Amino acid sequence: MKIAALVLAAGRASRFGSPKQLLQWEGRSLIDRACGTALEAGCRPVLRILGAHADQILEAPYPAGVQTLTHSAWQDGMGSSIAAGVTRLLELDPELAGIFILLPDQPLVTAALLLRYLGSDASIILCDHGAASGPPAFFRREHFPALMKLEGDQGAKAIAARHPEATAMISFPDAAWDVDTPEVWECFTRSRATSSEPRSM
């Protein structure tokens, strides 16, 4: 079964104030971590979609095997970026059976989590963060036409909302770490440093 991944990295990150896609954690940028996670889970192709900070992101090296689409209409919203990304993925491989949609600002998402998705027969799978649900999201082929029709700020969850009978949830509370502001990033890095400290006996 051919599974691809779309890494959404086109936004301005206005709440953060700088390109959060390039934040470094454990020796890798957040966008590279997301792409690497998808590759580790066996996704091919992996496509990162860029927009607002494309010039800065393109200056940095990135993982081998990752494709890039610079979306000129990124300001039209997330829906536009998803539509453009899914369209390009199908140009790269018309026989895809499913597509993951990932965000760089969820640094604790793992390849093991994505592989759990593939154990489900549901045609749409969202991540249960605890207080909310959302990405990483997975869509099987029958939903590709709807993804390619998204526009504006409409996200992929809108499709899941129209097909509750086809949607499953995978619980992964660590996906609740969503780096939207410098304060969240500081809290995240501090919490991870604390959790990795050796415990006294």
N, C-alpha and C positions, 0 to 999 in steps of 0.2 A: 504494500500500500504506500503510495507516494504522498508524503506529508511535507508541506512547506511552512515557513514562518515569515510573518510580516512584523518587523520591529518599527513601531511608530515613534519617530524622533524628529518630526517636522515642526513642532510647536515653538512658540517664542519663549516659553518658560518665564512669562512676565512676572509671576508671583515670586520666582526665585531671584530674578534680576540678572542672571547670566546663564550661559549654556549648561544647564545641569547634566545634559547628556555626556559632558566631558569630565564630570566629577570623578576623581580617582578613589577607588576603594580596593584594598588588597592588591594593588599593583595594576589594576585595569580600570579603564573608564566604564561608566555605567552602560553606555551604548555597546561597548565591546563585550561586557559581561552578558548582556541580553542576547547578543548575536552568538556568543560562545555557548551559552546555555542551549539555544536552539540547535546549534550544530552538534553538541554533545548528545542531544536527544534523538539525533538522526534526521533532523529536518533538512531537506534539500528541495529547492533552493531556499536560502535565507536572504531576505531582502530588507534592507534598512531604508526607510523613506525619510528624506531630509527636506528641510524647508528654511525656516528663519535663520538658523545658524549654520547653513550648509557649508559656507566657505571655511569657517573655523574647524568644523568636524572633518572636512575633506583634507585638511592639512595634516591630520594625524594618521598614522598607519592603523590598519584594522585587520581583523582576522581573515586569513585566507579562506576562500570559498564563499565569502559574503558578497552579495550584489548590492548596488546602490541606485536608488532613484531619487533625483532631486525634483521635488514636486513644485512647479512654479505657482500653483494655485493653493498653496498651503494655507493662506489666509482665509480661504473659504470654509475652513473648519475641519475637524477630525473626520467627518463623514467623507469629505472630498479626498482626504489622504488615504483612507481605507479603500475607497473605490479605485483610486489610481493604483494603489499597491496590489490589490487583488488582480486587477486587469494585467499589470506587468507580470505577476507571478504566473498567470495562465499563458502569457506569451512565452515565458521561459520554459514552462512545462504544461502543455494542454491536458495532460493526463492526471493532474493532481486529484487526490481523493479527499484531502482535507487541508485546512490552513489554520495555524495558530496565529493569534494576534497578541503581541507582547509589547510591554512598555519598558523603556530603559530605567524608569524611576522606581521600579520594584526590585531592588537588588537582591532580595532573598529568594526569589523564584529560582528553582533548580530544575535540572534535566529530569531528575527522578519524579518531580511533580508532573512535568509534561508527559512522561511515560505513563503515569497513572491515568491521564485523560484517555490515552489510546486503548486502555482496557475497558472503556465504556462503549456501549452500542448507541448511545444518544447521538443525535446529529448536531446538537449544539451543547457545548459544555462551558460553564462559567465557573469562576473560582469563588468559593464562599470564604470571605475574609473574617467573618464573625459578625460584625455590625453591618456589613454590606456585602454585595457581590459584584463581580466585574472581571477584569482581566487578571491573569491570562485567559483568553477566550479561544475556543476551538469550534470551527464550523466545517461540516462535511460538504461535499460537492453540491448537494441539492440547494444549498443556501448561497452559493457563489453569485448567482444573478442578483439576489437581493443586496449582497454586500457591494456589488458594483453599481448599485443605484443609490447608495447612501450619498447624502449631500449635507452641506452646512455643518452644524455642530452635532448632528445626529450620529451617535456612536453605534457600535455593533450590538449593544444591549437592546436597542430598539427592535432588532430582528428577533432576539430571544423573547422579548415581551409579546411579540405577535405569535410565537410558537411555544407556549408554555408546555404543551404536551411532548415536545421534542427536546426540551432543555433539561439537562442534569447539572448538578452542582458537585464540585470537588472541594472538600474542606482543606484550607491551608491558611491558618491565621497569620503566618508571617508575610503573606501578600498584602496585609494591611499597611505595611511600611511603604508609603507612597511619598517620595521625596518631592514635595511641592514648594517648600520654603527653606531658607537657610536655617531657620530654627528647627525644622524637622530633621534636616541633614545633620545638624549638630547633635540633636538628641539621638539619632540613629547611630552615628559613629561612636558617641560616648557609650551607648548601651552595648554595642558590639565589643568595644574595648573592655568594658567591665565583664561581659560574659566570657571573654577569652582569658581573663586573668586567672592564674593558678589559685586554687583555694587553699587556705591555710589548714593544717591538720590539727 
